[in-house]
Amino acid sequence: MCADIYASSQHSGRGGWTWYTGAAGWMYRLILETLLGVHLEVDHLRIAPCIPDNWASYKIHYRYRETIYHITVKCVGEKPEKVVCVKVDGAVLNGESMSGSRRESRVLIPLSDDRQEHTVDVDLG
């Protein structure tokens, strides 16, 4: 992302100062945390998505230290209003990890640095 857009006729419309701003980092956080709803909380990953109703699914490959988590978030109902099921490596997480309405819909996924690859499935409905 650029810090400014040039207006002089020679460079009109071009962007500059791309390496000198934190704008790209803030845009990354905006997409990852606000839209996709992924937040690291010490040794848990909180997922609280706020995706458009017409999205069927999305995938994230998340690295926690030396461990990779392959996360798939799917809409199984007509609208992605809340988290209805979470599986980590095929095992369903208990209900204490899930709560809320669409605005508060979230899940806490425990993370461990065991250098294994893990699969996480999050169903919204």
Rosetta constraint file for C-alpha pairs under 8 A:
AtomPair CA 1 CA 18 HARMONIC 5.65 0.50
AtomPair CA 1 CA 23 HARMONIC 5.78 0.50
AtomPair CA 1 CA 24 HARMONIC 5.27 0.50
AtomPair CA 2 CA 15 HARMONIC 5.35 0.50
AtomPair CA 2 CA 16 HARMONIC 5.31 0.50
AtomPair CA 2 CA 17 HARMONIC 5.67 0.50
AtomPair CA 2 CA 18 HARMONIC 4.36 0.50
AtomPair CA 2 CA 19 HARMONIC 7.99 0.50
AtomPair CA 2 CA 21 HARMONIC 7.46 0.50
AtomPair CA 2 CA 23 HARMONIC 7.27 0.50
AtomPair CA 3 CA 15 HARMONIC 7.17 0.50
AtomPair CA 3 CA 16 HARMONIC 6.13 0.50
AtomPair CA 3 CA 17 HARMONIC 5.45 0.50
AtomPair CA 3 CA 18 HARMONIC 6.17 0.50
AtomPair CA 3 CA 20 HARMONIC 7.88 0.50
AtomPair CA 3 CA 21 HARMONIC 6.37 0.50
AtomPair CA 3 CA 23 HARMONIC 7.38 0.50
AtomPair CA 4 CA 15 HARMONIC 5.66 0.50
AtomPair CA 4 CA 16 HARMONIC 5.66 0.50
AtomPair CA 4 CA 17 HARMONIC 6.94 0.50
AtomPair CA 5 CA 12 HARMONIC 7.64 0.50
AtomPair CA 5 CA 13 HARMONIC 5.76 0.50
AtomPair CA 5 CA 14 HARMONIC 5.56 0.50
AtomPair CA 5 CA 15 HARMONIC 4.42 0.50
AtomPair CA 5 CA 16 HARMONIC 6.42 0.50
AtomPair CA 6 CA 11 HARMONIC 5.98 0.50
AtomPair CA 6 CA 12 HARMONIC 5.22 0.50
AtomPair CA 6 CA 13 HARMONIC 5.52 0.50
AtomPair CA 6 CA 14 HARMONIC 5.47 0.50
AtomPair CA 6 CA 15 HARMONIC 6.16 0.50
AtomPair CA 6 CA 16 HARMONIC 7.37 0.50
AtomPair CA 7 CA 11 HARMONIC 6.75 0.50
AtomPair CA 7 CA 12 HARMONIC 4.58 0.50
AtomPair CA 7 CA 13 HARMONIC 6.29 0.50
AtomPair CA 8 CA 12 HARMONIC 5.23 0.50
AtomPair CA 17 CA 21 HARMONIC 6.90 0.50
AtomPair CA 22 CA 26 HARMONIC 6.30 0.50
AtomPair CA 23 CA 27 HARMONIC 6.14 0.50
AtomPair CA 24 CA 28 HARMONIC 6.15 0.50
AtomPair CA 25 CA 29 HARMONIC 6.29 0.50
AtomPair CA 26 CA 30 HARMONIC 6.06 0.50
AtomPair CA 27 CA 31 HARMONIC 6.25 0.50
AtomPair CA 28 CA 32 HARMONIC 6.02 0.50
AtomPair CA 29 CA 33 HARMONIC 5.45 0.50
AtomPair CA 29 CA 34 HARMONIC 7.37 0.50
AtomPair CA 30 CA 34 HARMONIC 5.21 0.50
AtomPair CA 30 CA 35 HARMONIC 6.83 0.50
AtomPair CA 31 CA 35 HARMONIC 5.03 0.50
AtomPair CA 31 CA 36 HARMONIC 6.25 0.50
AtomPair CA 32 CA 36 HARMONIC 5.11 0.50
AtomPair CA 32 CA 37 HARMONIC 6.18 0.50
AtomPair CA 32 CA 38 HARMONIC 5.77 0.50
AtomPair CA 32 CA 39 HARMONIC 7.99 0.50
AtomPair CA 33 CA 37 HARMONIC 4.48 0.50
AtomPair CA 33 CA 38 HARMONIC 4.79 0.50
AtomPair CA 33 CA 39 HARMONIC 5.85 0.50
AtomPair CA 34 CA 38 HARMONIC 7.60 0.50
AtomPair CA 34 CA 49 HARMONIC 7.30 0.50
AtomPair CA 34 CA 50 HARMONIC 6.82 0.50
AtomPair CA 35 CA 49 HARMONIC 6.09 0.50
AtomPair CA 35 CA 50 HARMONIC 5.17 0.50
AtomPair CA 35 CA 51 HARMONIC 5.76 0.50
AtomPair CA 36 CA 47 HARMONIC 7.70 0.50
AtomPair CA 36 CA 48 HARMONIC 7.34 0.50
AtomPair CA 36 CA 49 HARMONIC 4.88 0.50
AtomPair CA 36 CA 50 HARMONIC 6.37 0.50
AtomPair CA 36 CA 51 HARMONIC 6.61 0.50
AtomPair CA 37 CA 46 HARMONIC 7.51 0.50
AtomPair CA 37 CA 47 HARMONIC 5.07 0.50
AtomPair CA 37 CA 48 HARMONIC 4.37 0.50
AtomPair CA 37 CA 49 HARMONIC 4.08 0.50
AtomPair CA 37 CA 50 HARMONIC 6.44 0.50
AtomPair CA 38 CA 45 HARMONIC 6.78 0.50
AtomPair CA 38 CA 46 HARMONIC 5.82 0.50
AtomPair CA 38 CA 47 HARMONIC 4.75 0.50
AtomPair CA 38 CA 48 HARMONIC 6.59 0.50
AtomPair CA 38 CA 49 HARMONIC 7.36 0.50
AtomPair CA 39 CA 45 HARMONIC 5.72 0.50
AtomPair CA 39 CA 46 HARMONIC 5.03 0.50
AtomPair CA 39 CA 47 HARMONIC 6.44 0.50
AtomPair CA 40 CA 44 HARMONIC 6.14 0.50
AtomPair CA 40 CA 45 HARMONIC 4.73 0.50
AtomPair CA 40 CA 46 HARMONIC 6.25 0.50
AtomPair CA 41 CA 45 HARMONIC 5.92 0.50
AtomPair CA 41 CA 46 HARMONIC 6.80 0.50
AtomPair CA 43 CA 110 HARMONIC 6.27 0.50
AtomPair CA 43 CA 111 HARMONIC 5.27 0.50
AtomPair CA 43 CA 112 HARMONIC 7.08 0.50
AtomPair CA 44 CA 108 HARMONIC 5.99 0.50
AtomPair CA 44 CA 109 HARMONIC 5.29 0.50
AtomPair CA 44 CA 110 HARMONIC 4.46 0.50
AtomPair CA 44 CA 111 HARMONIC 5.19 0.50
AtomPair CA 45 CA 108 HARMONIC 5.58 0.50
AtomPair CA 45 CA 109 HARMONIC 4.99 0.50
AtomPair CA 45 CA 110 HARMONIC 6.48 0.50
AtomPair CA 45 CA 111 HARMONIC 6.80 0.50
AtomPair CA 46 CA 106 HARMONIC 6.59 0.50
AtomPair CA 46 CA 107 HARMONIC 5.56 0.50
AtomPair CA 46 CA 108 HARMONIC 4.52 0.50
AtomPair CA 46 CA 109 HARMONIC 6.31 0.50
AtomPair CA 47 CA 106 HARMONIC 5.30 0.50
AtomPair CA 47 CA 107 HARMONIC 5.21 0.50
AtomPair CA 47 CA 108 HARMONIC 6.49 0.50
AtomPair CA 47 CA 109 HARMONIC 7.81 0.50
AtomPair CA 48 CA 104 HARMONIC 7.12 0.50
AtomPair CA 48 CA 105 HARMONIC 5.62 0.50
AtomPair CA 48 CA 106 HARMONIC 4.14 0.50
AtomPair CA 48 CA 107 HARMONIC 6.58 0.50
AtomPair CA 49 CA 105 HARMONIC 7.48 0.50
AtomPair CA 49 CA 106 HARMONIC 7.32 0.50
AtomPair CA 50 CA 102 HARMONIC 7.77 0.50
AtomPair CA 50 CA 103 HARMONIC 7.60 0.50
AtomPair CA 51 CA 55 HARMONIC 6.86 0.50
AtomPair CA 51 CA 80 HARMONIC 7.53 0.50
AtomPair CA 53 CA 79 HARMONIC 5.63 0.50
AtomPair CA 53 CA 80 HARMONIC 6.19 0.50
AtomPair CA 55 CA 75 HARMONIC 7.45 0.50
AtomPair CA 56 CA 74 HARMONIC 5.98 0.50
AtomPair CA 56 CA 75 HARMONIC 5.35 0.50
AtomPair CA 57 CA 72 HARMONIC 7.09 0.50
AtomPair CA 57 CA 73 HARMONIC 5.39 0.50
AtomPair CA 57 CA 74 HARMONIC 4.26 0.50
AtomPair CA 57 CA 75 HARMONIC 6.06 0.50
AtomPair CA 58 CA 72 HARMONIC 5.90 0.50
AtomPair CA 58 CA 73 HARMONIC 5.44 0.50
AtomPair CA 58 CA 74 HARMONIC 6.76 0.50
AtomPair CA 59 CA 70 HARMONIC 7.26 0.50
AtomPair CA 59 CA 71 HARMONIC 5.56 0.50
AtomPair CA 59 CA 72 HARMONIC 4.48 0.50
AtomPair CA 59 CA 73 HARMONIC 6.32 0.50
AtomPair CA 60 CA 69 HARMONIC 7.98 0.50
AtomPair CA 60 CA 70 HARMONIC 6.04 0.50
AtomPair CA 60 CA 71 HARMONIC 5.07 0.50
AtomPair CA 60 CA 72 HARMONIC 6.52 0.50
AtomPair CA 61 CA 68 HARMONIC 6.75 0.50
AtomPair CA 61 CA 69 HARMONIC 5.77 0.50
AtomPair CA 61 CA 70 HARMONIC 4.65 0.50
AtomPair CA 61 CA 71 HARMONIC 6.16 0.50
AtomPair CA 62 CA 68 HARMONIC 5.71 0.50
AtomPair CA 62 CA 69 HARMONIC 5.04 0.50
AtomPair CA 62 CA 70 HARMONIC 6.38 0.50
AtomPair CA 62 CA 71 HARMONIC 7.35 0.50
AtomPair CA 63 CA 67 HARMONIC 5.68 0.50
AtomPair CA 63 CA 68 HARMONIC 4.54 0.50
AtomPair CA 63 CA 69 HARMONIC 6.21 0.50
AtomPair CA 64 CA 68 HARMONIC 6.26 0.50
AtomPair CA 64 CA 69 HARMONIC 7.54 0.50
AtomPair CA 64 CA 111 HARMONIC 7.36 0.50
AtomPair CA 64 CA 112 HARMONIC 7.76 0.50
AtomPair CA 64 CA 113 HARMONIC 6.71 0.50
AtomPair CA 65 CA 113 HARMONIC 6.24 0.50
AtomPair CA 66 CA 113 HARMONIC 6.01 0.50
AtomPair CA 66 CA 114 HARMONIC 7.39 0.50
AtomPair CA 66 CA 115 HARMONIC 5.23 0.50
AtomPair CA 67 CA 112 HARMONIC 7.49 0.50
AtomPair CA 67 CA 113 HARMONIC 5.40 0.50
AtomPair CA 67 CA 114 HARMONIC 6.24 0.50
AtomPair CA 67 CA 115 HARMONIC 4.42 0.50
AtomPair CA 67 CA 116 HARMONIC 5.63 0.50
AtomPair CA 67 CA 117 HARMONIC 6.14 0.50
AtomPair CA 67 CA 118 HARMONIC 7.93 0.50
AtomPair CA 68 CA 115 HARMONIC 7.42 0.50
AtomPair CA 68 CA 116 HARMONIC 6.83 0.50
AtomPair CA 68 CA 117 HARMONIC 4.94 0.50
AtomPair CA 68 CA 118 HARMONIC 6.33 0.50
AtomPair CA 69 CA 117 HARMONIC 5.91 0.50
AtomPair CA 69 CA 118 HARMONIC 4.76 0.50
AtomPair CA 69 CA 119 HARMONIC 5.84 0.50
AtomPair CA 69 CA 120 HARMONIC 6.87 0.50
AtomPair CA 70 CA 117 HARMONIC 7.45 0.50
AtomPair CA 70 CA 118 HARMONIC 6.07 0.50
AtomPair CA 70 CA 119 HARMONIC 4.84 0.50
AtomPair CA 70 CA 120 HARMONIC 5.99 0.50
AtomPair CA 71 CA 119 HARMONIC 6.05 0.50
AtomPair CA 71 CA 120 HARMONIC 4.60 0.50
AtomPair CA 71 CA 121 HARMONIC 5.94 0.50
AtomPair CA 71 CA 122 HARMONIC 7.49 0.50
AtomPair CA 72 CA 120 HARMONIC 6.25 0.50
AtomPair CA 72 CA 121 HARMONIC 5.00 0.50
AtomPair CA 72 CA 122 HARMONIC 6.11 0.50
AtomPair CA 73 CA 121 HARMONIC 6.09 0.50
AtomPair CA 73 CA 122 HARMONIC 4.64 0.50
AtomPair CA 73 CA 123 HARMONIC 5.93 0.50
AtomPair CA 73 CA 124 HARMONIC 7.25 0.50
AtomPair CA 74 CA 121 HARMONIC 7.70 0.50
AtomPair CA 74 CA 122 HARMONIC 6.23 0.50
AtomPair CA 74 CA 123 HARMONIC 4.96 0.50
AtomPair CA 74 CA 124 HARMONIC 5.94 0.50
AtomPair CA 75 CA 79 HARMONIC 7.01 0.50
AtomPair CA 75 CA 80 HARMONIC 5.56 0.50
AtomPair CA 75 CA 123 HARMONIC 5.86 0.50
AtomPair CA 75 CA 124 HARMONIC 4.64 0.50
AtomPair CA 75 CA 125 HARMONIC 5.78 0.50
AtomPair CA 76 CA 80 HARMONIC 7.76 0.50
AtomPair CA 76 CA 123 HARMONIC 6.10 0.50
AtomPair CA 76 CA 124 HARMONIC 5.81 0.50
AtomPair CA 76 CA 125 HARMONIC 5.28 0.50
AtomPair CA 77 CA 124 HARMONIC 6.81 0.50
AtomPair CA 77 CA 125 HARMONIC 4.11 0.50
AtomPair CA 78 CA 125 HARMONIC 6.68 0.50
AtomPair CA 79 CA 124 HARMONIC 7.82 0.50
AtomPair CA 79 CA 125 HARMONIC 5.86 0.50
AtomPair CA 80 CA 102 HARMONIC 7.54 0.50
AtomPair CA 80 CA 124 HARMONIC 4.98 0.50
AtomPair CA 80 CA 125 HARMONIC 4.87 0.50
AtomPair CA 81 CA 101 HARMONIC 6.65 0.50
AtomPair CA 81 CA 102 HARMONIC 4.47 0.50
AtomPair CA 81 CA 105 HARMONIC 7.42 0.50
AtomPair CA 81 CA 124 HARMONIC 6.57 0.50
AtomPair CA 81 CA 125 HARMONIC 5.63 0.50
AtomPair CA 82 CA 99 HARMONIC 7.99 0.50
AtomPair CA 82 CA 100 HARMONIC 6.99 0.50
AtomPair CA 82 CA 101 HARMONIC 5.83 0.50
AtomPair CA 82 CA 102 HARMONIC 5.09 0.50
AtomPair CA 82 CA 105 HARMONIC 4.92 0.50
AtomPair CA 82 CA 106 HARMONIC 7.49 0.50
AtomPair CA 82 CA 124 HARMONIC 5.39 0.50
AtomPair CA 82 CA 125 HARMONIC 5.71 0.50
AtomPair CA 83 CA 98 HARMONIC 6.70 0.50
AtomPair CA 83 CA 99 HARMONIC 7.57 0.50
AtomPair CA 83 CA 105 HARMONIC 5.94 0.50
AtomPair CA 83 CA 106 HARMONIC 6.44 0.50
AtomPair CA 83 CA 107 HARMONIC 7.12 0.50
AtomPair CA 83 CA 122 HARMONIC 6.94 0.50
AtomPair CA 83 CA 123 HARMONIC 5.88 0.50
AtomPair CA 83 CA 124 HARMONIC 4.52 0.50
AtomPair CA 83 CA 125 HARMONIC 6.50 0.50
AtomPair CA 84 CA 98 HARMONIC 7.81 0.50
AtomPair CA 84 CA 122 HARMONIC 7.77 0.50
AtomPair CA 84 CA 123 HARMONIC 5.64 0.50
AtomPair CA 84 CA 124 HARMONIC 5.50 0.50
AtomPair CA 84 CA 125 HARMONIC 6.05 0.50
AtomPair CA 85 CA 92 HARMONIC 7.13 0.50
AtomPair CA 85 CA 93 HARMONIC 7.62 0.50
AtomPair CA 85 CA 121 HARMONIC 7.93 0.50
AtomPair CA 85 CA 122 HARMONIC 5.96 0.50
AtomPair CA 85 CA 123 HARMONIC 5.13 0.50
AtomPair CA 85 CA 124 HARMONIC 7.27 0.50
AtomPair CA 86 CA 92 HARMONIC 5.67 0.50
AtomPair CA 86 CA 93 HARMONIC 5.65 0.50
AtomPair CA 86 CA 107 HARMONIC 7.78 0.50
AtomPair CA 86 CA 120 HARMONIC 7.16 0.50
AtomPair CA 86 CA 121 HARMONIC 5.60 0.50
AtomPair CA 86 CA 122 HARMONIC 4.59 0.50
AtomPair CA 86 CA 123 HARMONIC 6.35 0.50
AtomPair CA 87 CA 91 HARMONIC 5.04 0.50
AtomPair CA 87 CA 92 HARMONIC 4.27 0.50
AtomPair CA 87 CA 93 HARMONIC 5.85 0.50
AtomPair CA 87 CA 119 HARMONIC 7.99 0.50
AtomPair CA 87 CA 120 HARMONIC 5.61 0.50
AtomPair CA 87 CA 121 HARMONIC 5.10 0.50
AtomPair CA 87 CA 122 HARMONIC 6.65 0.50
AtomPair CA 88 CA 92 HARMONIC 6.50 0.50
AtomPair CA 88 CA 93 HARMONIC 7.07 0.50
AtomPair CA 88 CA 109 HARMONIC 7.96 0.50
AtomPair CA 88 CA 118 HARMONIC 7.11 0.50
AtomPair CA 88 CA 119 HARMONIC 5.82 0.50
AtomPair CA 88 CA 120 HARMONIC 4.54 0.50
AtomPair CA 88 CA 121 HARMONIC 6.59 0.50
AtomPair CA 89 CA 118 HARMONIC 5.91 0.50
AtomPair CA 89 CA 119 HARMONIC 5.00 0.50
AtomPair CA 89 CA 120 HARMONIC 6.23 0.50
AtomPair CA 90 CA 119 HARMONIC 7.63 0.50
AtomPair CA 90 CA 120 HARMONIC 7.82 0.50
AtomPair CA 93 CA 97 HARMONIC 6.82 0.50
AtomPair CA 94 CA 98 HARMONIC 7.74 0.50
AtomPair CA 95 CA 99 HARMONIC 7.74 0.50
AtomPair CA 97 CA 106 HARMONIC 7.91 0.50
AtomPair CA 97 CA 107 HARMONIC 5.32 0.50
AtomPair CA 97 CA 108 HARMONIC 5.40 0.50
AtomPair CA 97 CA 109 HARMONIC 7.65 0.50
AtomPair CA 98 CA 105 HARMONIC 7.25 0.50
AtomPair CA 98 CA 106 HARMONIC 5.84 0.50
AtomPair CA 98 CA 107 HARMONIC 4.80 0.50
AtomPair CA 98 CA 108 HARMONIC 7.21 0.50
AtomPair CA 99 CA 104 HARMONIC 7.04 0.50
AtomPair CA 99 CA 105 HARMONIC 5.68 0.50
AtomPair CA 99 CA 106 HARMONIC 6.05 0.50
AtomPair CA 99 CA 107 HARMONIC 7.16 0.50
AtomPair CA 100 CA 104 HARMONIC 4.69 0.50
AtomPair CA 100 CA 105 HARMONIC 4.57 0.50
AtomPair CA 100 CA 106 HARMONIC 7.00 0.50
AtomPair CA 101 CA 105 HARMONIC 5.13 0.50
